[in-house]
Structures are given as C-alpha cells and as structure tokens.
Amino acid sequence: MRAKTVLPAVAMTAVSMVLTLAVVVMWLGTAVPWPVALVVGLGIDGGWLATLAYERRLAAQGDHNRAVTAVGWSFGVLAAGVLVAHALTAEESAGAWLAVAWLPIAAKALWLVHSMWERTALTPVALDAIRGIQQEARDEAAVARARLRAEAATEETRLTAVTEAGARVARVQAKTAQALAGAWSTLETARAGEETGRALTCVTARVTPGVTPRWELPVWGPSEPLAARSLESAPALTDEALDVIVDEIRTSETPALSYREMAARFRAAGHSASEVRLRAAWKRVA
C-alpha cells in the first residue's frame, strides 16, 4: 500500500529534476559557460532534494518544521519559474515547454499526499478491527430492519383480523336488528288489525263483565334494573293503594294514558311493583 503513493512521487521528482537541469543548462548555456549553468541547475535540484530529504526525516520522527517546508516549496516554485521563463523565451515549442513547467510543483504535491497517507495509515490489526466493527454494525442494522418488517406484518395481520371480526359482528347485529324489526312489525300489524285483535282479546280473561281488555304489545326497549336494596327498603303497596295510584296516573291526562305510558310514569314516580301486579291493577281500573 505504501508503494502506491511513494512510487509516483519518486518518479515525478526524478522527471522534474532532470527537466529542470536540462532547461537550466540549455537556457543559461548560451549566456554563461555550461559548467556554470550545470552548477546552477544542480543547485536548484540539490536544494529541492535536500529539503525533501529533511522533511522526510522529520515525518519519520513524527515531527514537522514549517521553515523547512517553506524552503522546499520555494525551491519547487523556483524550478517551476525557471521552466515557465524558458517556455516564454523559447522561440520553438514554447507551448510544449510551458505544458511541463508544472512538474516540480506536482512532485511536491505528490510528496504532500504521501506524507498525509503516512500520518493516517493504520496497521493491519487495526484495519481488521475496524472492518469487524463495521460488519457488526451492518448486521445489527439488518436484524433491526428485519424485526421492524416482521412486527409491521404482524400488526397488519392483527388489524386485518380485528377488522374482519368487527365486520362480522356488525353484520350479525344488523341481521338481528332486522329480524327484531320484522317481528315487531308483525306484532304491531296483528294488534292493529280488527280480526286479529278480536282473536287475541278473546283469549284474555275478563276482569269486569262486559269489558274486553285491550291486548298490549310487549315493551321493547332498554330497561334499568332496580337495586335490591331500594326494593327492600320501599314497602310493598297493597292492591287497593296500587289501584288508586294506577288510576290517578292513567286519568291524569285526557284521553287516558296507555299501559306503557302509565307504567313508565309509575316507575319514574318512584313506585315499585312487579310487572304482574301492575298489569293486574291496570286491568282492574280500566
């Protein structure tokens, strides 16, 4: 892994140093003796290489010196400046020389990348530990997602079952209500009809001679049960007292109240009597 960053930096450094030396010798060789131009080129490359070596030594020790770094970048900028100046003054292939003028700066940048890689490099043991932690986190996330999906599916199934059960109960209640309504309608028709009413009243016992009691429909509606204590605390009414109360309630309005209306007002007034005694009292007073 280390070679992936250090080899490009070494190759770029070698190319930039050779190119810088060649440009300095060719450019300055026409103005000064070529040994002088060679010394200038070697000086630029030597300073560049010396500062780079010192920076690498400090990096190996875990240290860093800004002054050395500034000197190294200065040599890199100087080499790039020489290449740019040569490209601008060259009569032939100026574009080609200008295109390679960035090589010294690129070499310094590659060494910077390599130093950053070294500062962040980890041992194989640490990398294996990190991979294990990441894999464990991925496994836990996958298990959590599967658990959530399973719980959602279970909840959906439960809600569907509850909804279907509620719908079945509603259908049964609707059918029952329809059947009760039909039965009530049949009873009302039988009560209102003359022939059926006469047939029903003929089977009832006459309390007063010459008077045919009216057949009443059964009470269909909610009933409120009375507490046993209230029934025990209230004294039982005698037949005479019950007849007086029933007659007063029945004749309190004109026309006389029906049995169901009288029974409702009797209960609302706080009186207590069994349904059998109350109906018998109604028959006696009616």
C-alpha positions in Angstrom: 0.0 0.0 0.0 2.9 2.4 0.7 4.3 2.0 -2.8 1.0 3.3 -4.3 1.9 6.8 -3.1 5.6 6.8 -2.8 6.4 5.5 -6.3 4.5 8.2 -8.2 6.2 10.9 -6.0 9.7 9.5 -6.7 9.0 9.2 -10.4 7.7 12.8 -10.6 10.6 14.1 -8.6 13.2 12.4 -10.9 11.5 13.7 -14.0 11.2 17.3 -12.7 14.8 17.3 -11.5 16.1 16.1 -14.9 13.9 18.5 -16.8 15.0 21.4 -14.6 18.7 20.6 -15.0 18.3 20.3 -18.8 16.4 23.6 -19.1 18.9 25.5 -17.0 21.8 24.1 -19.0 20.2 24.9 -22.3 18.8 28.3 -21.3 21.8 29.6 -19.4 24.4 27.8 -21.5 24.2 30.5 -24.2 24.9 33.3 -21.8 27.4 31.7 -19.4 29.8 28.7 -19.6 28.0 25.4 -19.5 29.7 24.3 -16.2 28.2 27.4 -14.5 24.8 26.6 -15.9 25.2 23.0 -14.7 26.1 24.1 -11.2 23.0 26.4 -11.2 20.8 23.5 -12.2 22.4 21.1 -9.7 22.0 23.8 -7.0 18.3 24.1 -7.7 17.8 20.4 -7.8 20.1 19.8 -4.9 18.3 22.3 -2.7 15.0 20.8 -3.7 16.2 17.3 -2.9 17.9 18.3 0.4 14.8 20.0 1.8 12.7 17.0 0.7 15.0 14.5 2.4 14.9 16.6 5.6 11.2 16.8 5.5 11.0 13.0 5.1 13.3 12.6 8.1 11.1 14.8 10.3 8.0 13.0 9.1 9.6 9.6 10.0 10.1 11.0 13.6 6.6 12.3 13.8 7.7 15.9 13.6 7.1 18.8 11.3 9.0 22.1 10.6 7.3 24.9 8.8 10.5 26.6 7.8 11.9 23.5 6.1 8.5 23.1 4.3 8.6 26.7 3.2 12.2 26.4 1.9 11.2 23.2 0.0 8.2 24.9 -1.7 10.4 27.8 -2.5 12.8 25.6 -4.4 9.8 24.0 -6.2 8.4 27.4 -7.1 11.9 28.5 -8.3 12.2 25.4 -10.5 8.7 25.9 -11.9 9.6 29.6 -12.5 12.7 28.7 -14.5 10.7 26.3 -16.7 8.0 29.0 -17.2 10.6 31.6 -18.1 12.3 29.3 -20.5 9.0 28.4 -22.2 8.1 32.1 -22.6 11.5 33.0 -24.1 11.8 29.9 -26.3 11.4 30.5 -30.0 10.3 27.0 -30.7 8.0 24.6 -28.9 7.0 27.3 -26.3 3.7 25.5 -25.7 5.3 22.2 -25.0 7.8 23.7 -22.5 5.0 25.6 -20.8 3.0 22.4 -20.5 5.7 20.6 -18.5 6.5 23.6 -16.3 4.2 22.4 -13.5 6.1 19.2 -12.9 8.2 20.5 -9.9 5.0 21.7 -8.2 3.3 18.4 -9.0 6.2 16.5 -7.4 5.9 18.5 -4.2 2.1 17.9 -4.2 2.7 14.1 -4.5 5.1 14.1 -1.6 2.5 16.0 0.4 -0.1 13.4 -0.4 2.3 10.6 0.6 3.0 12.3 3.9 -0.7 12.6 4.6 -1.1 8.9 3.8 1.6 8.1 6.3 0.0 10.2 9.0 -3.3 8.4 8.6 -2.0 4.9 7.9 -3.2 2.1 10.2 -1.8 -1.4 11.0 -3.5 -4.5 9.5 -4.7 -5.4 13.0 -6.5 -2.0 13.4 -7.9 -2.3 9.9 -9.3 -5.7 10.7 -10.8 -4.4 13.9 -12.5 -1.6 12.0 -13.8 -3.9 9.4 -15.2 -6.2 12.1 -16.9 -3.2 13.8 -18.4 -2.1 10.6 -19.6 -5.6 9.7 -21.2 -5.9 13.2 -23.0 -2.6 12.8 -24.3 -3.7 9.4 -25.5 -7.0 10.8 -27.3 -5.2 13.7 -28.9 -2.8 11.3 -30.1 -5.6 9.0 -31.5 -7.5 12.0 -33.3 -4.4 13.2 -34.8 -3.8 9.8 -36.0 -7.4 9.6 -37.5 -7.2 13.1 -39.3 -4.0 12.2 -40.7 -5.5 9.0 -41.9 -8.6 10.9 -43.6 -6.5 13.6 -45.2 -4.4 10.9 -46.5 -7.5 9.1 -47.8 -9.0 12.4 -49.6 -5.8 13.3 -51.1 -5.6 9.8 -52.4 -9.2 10.1 -53.8 -8.4 13.6 -55.6 -5.3 12.4 -57.0 -7.2 9.4 -58.3 -9.9 11.7 -59.9 -7.4 14.1 -61.5 -5.5 11.2 -62.9 -8.7 9.7 -64.2 -9.8 13.1 -65.8 -6.4 13.7 -67.4 -6.5 10.2 -68.9 -10.0 11.0 -70.2 -8.7 14.3 -71.8 -5.7 12.6 -73.4 -8.0 10.0 -74.8 -10.2 12.7 -76.2 -7.2 14.7 -77.7 -5.8 11.5 -79.4 -9.1 10.8 -80.7 -9.4 14.4 -82.0 -5.9 14.3 -83.7 -6.6 11.0 -85.3 -9.7 12.4 -86.5 -7.9 15.6 -87.9 -5.1 13.5 -89.8 -7.6 11.4 -91.1 -9.3 14.5 -92.2 -6.0 16.0 -93.8 -5.0 12.7 -95.7 -8.3 12.7 -96.9 -7.8 16.3 -98.0 -4.2 15.5 -99.9 -5.4 12.5 -101.6 -8.1 14.5 -102.5 -5.6 17.2 -103.9 -3.0 14.8 -106.0 -5.5 12.7 -109.6 -5.9 13.7 -109.8 -9.6 13.1 -106.5 -10.5 14.7 -107.2 -8.1 17.5 -110.5 -9.7 18.3 -108.9 -13.1 18.1 -106.2 -12.1 20.5 -108.5 -10.4 23.0 -110.9 -13.3 23.1 -108.3 -15.5 24.9 -107.7 -13.0 27.7 -109.6 -13.2 30.9 -112.2 -10.5 31.5 -111.8 -8.6 34.8 -115.1 -6.7 34.6 -118.1 -8.2 32.9 -119.0 -6.6 29.6 -115.5 -5.1 29.2 -113.0 -6.7 26.9 -109.4 -5.8 27.9 -107.2 -4.4 25.2 -104.2 -6.5 24.2 -101.0 -4.6 24.6 -97.7 -5.1 22.9 -94.7 -6.2 25.0 -92.3 -3.4 26.0 -89.3 -3.5 23.6 -86.5 -1.2 24.8 -83.8 -0.7 27.3 -84.6 -1.5 30.9 -82.9 -0.3 34.0 -82.7 -2.9 36.8 -83.5 -1.6 40.2 -81.2 -2.3 43.1 -82.3 -4.9 45.6 -81.8 -2.5 48.5 -84.2 0.0 47.1 -86.8 -2.6 46.5 -86.4 -3.9 50.0 -86.5 -0.5 51.7 -89.7 0.6 49.9 -92.8 -1.1 51.5 -94.9 -3.2 49.2 -98.1 -1.5 48.1 -101.4 -3.1 48.7 -103.8 -3.9 45.8 -106.1 -1.0 46.9 -103.2 1.5 47.1 -101.8 0.2 43.8 -105.2 0.6 42.1 -105.5 4.2 43.3 -102.0 5.2 42.1 -102.5 3.5 38.7 -105.9 5.1 38.2 -104.5 8.6 39.1 -101.7 8.2 36.7 -103.9 6.8 33.9 -106.6 9.5 34.2 -104.0 12.3 34.7 -104.4 13.2 31.0 -107.2 13.2 28.5 -107.5 10.8 26.7 -106.4 8.2 29.3 -102.9 7.0 29.1 -102.0 3.7 27.7 -100.5 1.0 29.8 -96.9 1.6 28.6 -97.1 5.3 29.3 -98.7 4.7 32.7 -96.0 2.1 33.6 -93.3 4.5 32.6 -94.7 7.3 34.8 -95.3 4.8 37.6 -91.7 3.8 37.6 -90.5 7.4 37.2 -92.5 8.5 40.2 -90.5 6.1 42.4 -93.2 3.5 43.0 -92.3 -0.2 42.9 -94.4 -3.1 41.9 -93.9 -6.2 39.9 -95.0 -6.3 36.3 -97.7 -8.8 37.0 -99.3 -6.8 39.8 -99.0 -3.6 37.9 -100.7 -5.1 34.8 -103.4 -6.6 37.1 -104.1 -3.2 38.7 -104.3 -1.7 35.2 -106.9 -4.3 34.2 -108.9 -3.6 37.3 -109.1 0.1 37.0 -109.6 0.0 33.2 
